[in-house]
Amino acid sequence: MRAAGAREIEESALVVDVEHPSFEDWWRAFLLGVGPAGAYVERLDPGRRARLRDLCREGLPAAPFVISAKAWVARGLA
């Protein structure tokens, strides 16, 4: 039964590929303070925020690049 439930959740996952034309385009979203990642970036002092930005830039491929995201969907069945 558990395996069937896991398959149903996997089949319900939404996968989105987003192409970013530049690093700045990708980074801009984190400066809005939205969601857990944005809230974290917003709380950093300017020096730590700049260091995180540099580390992210080093870790991402050259632009343009694609980031894939998966959103899991689960619902209870009565």
N, C-alpha and C positions, 0 to 999 in steps of 0.2 A: 504493500500500500504506500509506503514512504517513497519508493522509487517512482511510482506513478505520479505522486504529488510533486516530486522534484522535476520530473519531465514537464509537467503542466506549467510549473513556474518558469522553467527554462524557455518553453515555447511562448510564454507571455512576456519575455524580456524584450524591451525596446532598445535596439542598437542604433545609435546615431553617429554618423561620421561628419565632423565639421572641419572644413578646410579653412585654415587661417593664412591670409596673405602675408602676414608679417608677425614677428614676435610681439611687437607693440599691440597689434590687434588682439592677440591671445592674452597678454598681460593686463590690458585695460579692464577686462571683466573682473579681475581680482581687486581692482582699486575701488569698486563700487560698494564693497562691504557686504555683499549679499551671500548668504549661505555660510556654512562653516569655514570654508577656505577664505572667502572674502572677509569674514569677520576676523579671522586670524591675521590676515595681512593688514587689515585696518588697525589692529592693536599694536603692531610692531612700531618701534621707533624708526625714524627715517634711515638710520644706518643699517639696521637689521633688515628693513624692507629692501634696501638697495642690494644688500648681500644676497637675500633670497631671490631677488630679480636676476642677479648675475648667475646664480647657481641654476635657475630655471633656464636661462638663455643657453648656458653651457650644455644642459641636458637634453634640449630639444633639437630636432634636426633643422637643417637650413630651411628657410621659408621659400615657397609656401609649404606648409605641412598639414597633415590631417591628424586630428585627435578623435579617437573613437570612445564613445561613452555608452555604458549599458545601464538602463534603468530597469530594475526588477519590479515586477507587478505581482502582488500576492493578495489573495482575498479568501476570506473564510467562507466555507460552504455550510449552510444550515441543514 
